[in-house]
Amino acid sequence: MAKQYDQITPTLQSFIKEQPLFFVATAPLSEDGHINLSPKGYDTFRILSPNQVAYLDLTGSGNETSAHLAE
């Protein structure tokens, strides 16, 4: 079962920094679109504060994530 946190604790931050990859999933607003789930890696994930993270979105065969966000 998933667990939710109000912020990224120092313990969680240490755990997150040890992970070699993470996943990003997006979906369009329209029902006829498709969900995009992409593995990410290459040391592109950063914890900016206890409530903010960022990652560099490197494109591969297509950038569905940005298309969904632009929608």
C-alpha positions as a printed NumPy array, in Angstrom:
array([[  0.   ,   0.   ,   0.   ],
       [  1.263,   3.488,  -0.811],
       [  2.186,   5.909,   1.938],
       [  1.86 ,   9.704,   1.743],
       [  4.116,  12.216,   3.455],
       [  3.676,  15.951,   4.072],
       [  7.319,  16.543,   3.217],
       [ 10.536,  14.768,   2.305],
       [ 12.236,  13.882,   5.578],
       [ 16.025,  13.491,   5.88 ],
       [ 15.546,   9.697,   5.989],
       [ 13.475,   9.75 ,   2.784],
       [ 15.98 ,  12.095,   1.161],
       [ 18.804,   9.618,   1.831],
       [ 16.714,   6.765,   0.419],
       [ 15.754,   8.747,  -2.702],
       [ 19.369,   9.743,  -3.41 ],
       [ 20.404,   6.062,  -3.444],
       [ 17.925,   5.085,  -6.182],
       [ 19.424,   4.543,  -9.661],
       [ 16.169,   5.376, -11.47 ],
       [ 12.646,   6.719, -11.022],
       [  9.455,   6.742, -13.071],
       [  7.267,   9.554, -14.374],
       [  3.699,   8.895, -15.495],
       [  1.38 ,  11.324, -17.275],
       [ -1.987,  11.064, -18.985],
       [ -3.855,  13.35 , -21.369],
       [ -7.138,  14.962, -20.387],
       [ -9.021,  13.309, -23.242],
       [-10.344,   9.779, -22.795],
       [ -9.028,   8.606, -26.159],
       [ -5.381,   9.396, -25.345],
       [ -2.872,   7.037, -23.82 ],
       [ -0.93 ,   6.972, -20.567],
       [  2.821,   7.45 , -20.733],
       [  5.062,   5.816, -18.107],
       [  8.759,   6.488, -18.541],
       [ 11.802,   5.333, -16.597],
       [ 14.231,   8.149, -15.818],
       [ 17.814,   8.059, -14.631],
       [ 21.247,   9.508, -15.436],
       [ 21.406,  11.412, -12.133],
       [ 18.748,  13.903, -13.31 ],
       [ 16.573,  14.025, -10.146],
       [ 17.112,  16.706,  -7.488],
       [ 15.474,  17.451,  -4.147],
       [ 15.215,  21.25 ,  -3.957],
       [ 13.499,  21.486,  -0.565],
       [ 11.365,  19.299,   1.716],
       [  8.396,  20.069,  -0.587],
       [  9.993,  20.517,  -4.012],
       [ 11.747,  18.233,  -6.452],
       [ 12.915,  18.676, -10.036],
       [ 14.214,  16.477, -12.81 ],
       [ 15.742,  17.014, -16.219],
       [ 13.424,  15.502, -18.827],
       [ 15.655,  14.045, -21.525],
       [ 13.677,  13.145, -24.621],
       [ 13.848,   9.712, -26.138],
       [ 11.588,   8.441, -28.894],
       [  9.072,  11.179, -28.083],
       [  8.161,  13.566, -25.312],
       [  4.632,  12.596, -24.246],
       [  5.178,  14.116, -20.802],
       [  5.524,  17.652, -22.177],
       [  2.555,  17.118, -24.508],
       [  0.374,  16.135, -21.547],
       [  1.607,  19.034, -19.413],
       [  0.99 ,  21.521, -22.231],
       [ -2.579,  20.256, -22.437]])
